[in-house]
Amino acid sequence: MFGLKKMTFKGGAHPPEGKEFTEHKPIEIMPSPQQVIIPVQQHIGAPSQVLVQKGDTVKIGDKICEANGFVSLPVHASISGKVTKIGEFQHPLGMKTQAIVIENDGVDTLSDSIQPNENYLNLSPDEMKNRIREAGISGMGGASFPTHVKLSPPKDKPIDTLILNGAECEPYLTADHRLMLEYPDDILKGLQIFQKILNIKRAYIAIENNKPDAIKLVRKKASAYEGISVVGLNVKYPQGAEKQLIYAITKRQVPTGGLPMDVGCLVQNVGTARAVYQAVAENIPLYQRVATITGAGVNETKNILVRIGTLFKDVIEFCGGYKENVSKLIMGGPMMGIAQYTDEVPVIKGTSGILVLDQAATKRNEPLPCISCGRCVDTCPMGLMPTTLAELVDFEHYDQAVILGLMDCIECGTCTFICPSRRNLLQSIRFGKFKVIRQRRKAS
Amino acid sequence: MDKLFRVSSSPHLYDKDSVQKIMLYVIIALLPALAGSFYFFGPRALWVVAATVASCVITEAVLEKMMKKPVTINDLSAVVTGMLLAYNLPAEIPIWMPVLGGIFAIGIAKQAFGGLGYNPVNPALAARAFMLASWPVQMTVFKTLPRGGTLSATMVDVFSGATPLNALKQSLNIVKHADAFSVEKVVGASRTIRALQDSYSDLFFGKVGGCLGETSAILLLIGAAFLMYRRIIGWRIPFTFIATVGILAWMFGGQAGLFSGDAIFHILAGGLILGAFFMATDMVTSPITPKGQIYFGAGCGVIAIVIRLIGGYPEGVSYSILLMNLTVPLLNRYTKPRILGERKKK
């Protein structure tokens, strides 16, 4: 059925994959660090409320922050020990925010609430959703939107297609790849929970064709489940972006300014599926995650299971430290990741990887004038004209830029990657979006 | 905090192609035709190329120095302009003319507008137009016979300028007004028309009179194939340009009414292959949208064939590109690609 249809989208590019650093390395468990700094806000939505005070003792999985409203999530302790400080700390998204510091007691005691639940499939959808929410699960592909909200579509937007995203199109990252190879059953059971909550028969697991071992294994395992098909996708960036993924598999186009539910689709990351399984079946909250530590600037590249709140510094030390000529430290992959100026920032729920680039990889010429080669237009997966948008923003013609689709940019970075003049197209476009959002907020 | 890292907006990876590399690929793609010009027209051809390239590069460097801007000759775009300009000149042109042409190309058509990326029209073609207007005789006399060129040798007695296209134009004119010419002339002209129709292989390999870089289709096509393989140029502009010329020539180019024209002759003769693959595709002066590129190529084709068939000049490729260059901002504006998920406006 899928052999004939082209499993991809229009546009896109082929950045160097860089997966060879870690794709064959099994997930290593990183021992719990001496200290964790857990930011209170790790998801998109209302900030959570701190439940603990300085001096409190906590166990792994204890709730230290409570959700504040529907689009909000609780936060849990990731090590057992004592709360030593609550204060402002650098957040990997680039600001200072409130965070809770826990000093490790070295015992790693689990919270009493972590109990397996044999008959989890008999839970009602609302009970399942509640557990997902109580476990503090947000989308683990990077966007960090609370998962239980995504699982609660309004009645007039019925969902008929569920897509589990194992594309992992972002170069260098292999965390999802390893998860699919090492925990395919957990992922499939997580998907089954999604199906149950939304009462959907049809589900796809989408994997890029550069992971044939994962496709083979998951396909074999999936045959035991009902209505789940595994789809191999063309290898092209950004194949795993939500709208591009939906288009590749269903040929449906998410309307501009709309959400996947507008075309009856729901996309979840494979890592999220595993976290959901653990939350519903075993009551394990999201206090650790798998991340890829990679790049030419780190001594031992690894896939690790790491506690939320572990400082990047400690993670890099666990991976043999920096090499010489280190230039950039990035949370996430090289295309969409966020550059950090310091390594004293914690791993958060959305940290899919830490990338350390050396000077050779980040060498970049000064931007030149646009030579109108049109490559950004050809490769833009959204069908935008990035060079025109960037120019309009640079000259502060925001209204014109909005007409040309400024707000439809998914910030994948393909235009800036491909630009032979090395123009900072995405930087301008992002700035324009920020300006427009602020203007709109002011107006309303 | 003992170590600070570099920060920048994502993405943190960049493609290998740079402006300089793109220009280098274009230069490489132009080399087969350069070798061909040396073979067909002798060392004189290389002198002309050297003169335009040197003049372009030096003009760029001097002007940028004078304007206290960074000198950008390393991006190699001036070299490309110089080569393209030379390819549009006859081999026997006095050397000082190409030198002035190069100064015009860079000084007026490029730097006066702000340098690479800001020029509205192709600098090499603008300079060619300037030279054609200034020295119409020297720009259109092709005395040097291409080596092994049988076609031009027979025609050169009859006509002063011996490119296949102007031989055709003049012959057609003579046959049309047969009463006004001597019998020998009319016989010669009709023989020329027949000879031209049998000249595909000479046209294809370049054994005909013409500008020094435009004559050999095969050598240009080798370079074009390389550029397409490297994805420097797309198929849209050259394909629609050539197809439009071919179809219109077939429809309106014949003496026996509609659909009797010689499409292959019109595609191979003159500067169409050079223009379609190397000059219309100039990134700065062509549209950035896929649809815009198709309209652009088709527009070039229409103008070129109109000039060839009913205009005063035998060749219209370079003017067609120059004119279409001016429509690029408009084409970009009205051919916005469809955004993924964009709803139709009611």
Interface residues (C-beta under 8 A of the other chain):
Chain A: F9 K10 A13 P15 P16 P171 K243 Q244 Y247 Q253 V254 P255 T256 G258 Y322 V326 S327 K328 L329 I330 P334 M335 M336 G337 I338 A339 Q340 Y341 T342 D343 E344 L355 L357 A361 T362 R364 N365 L368 P369 C370 I371 S372 C373 G374 C376 V377 D378 P381 M382 G383 L384 M385 T387 T388 L404 G405 D408 E411 G413 T414 T416 F417 I418 C419 P420 S421 R422 N424 L426 Q427 R430
Chain B: M1 K3 L4 F5 R6 V7 S8 S9 S10 P11 H12 L13 Y14 D15 D17 S18 V19 K21 I22 T72 D75 G114 G115 L116 G117 Y118 G234 M283 V284 T285 S286 P287 I288 T289 P290 Q293 V328 N332 K336 P337 R338 I339 L340 G341 E342 R343
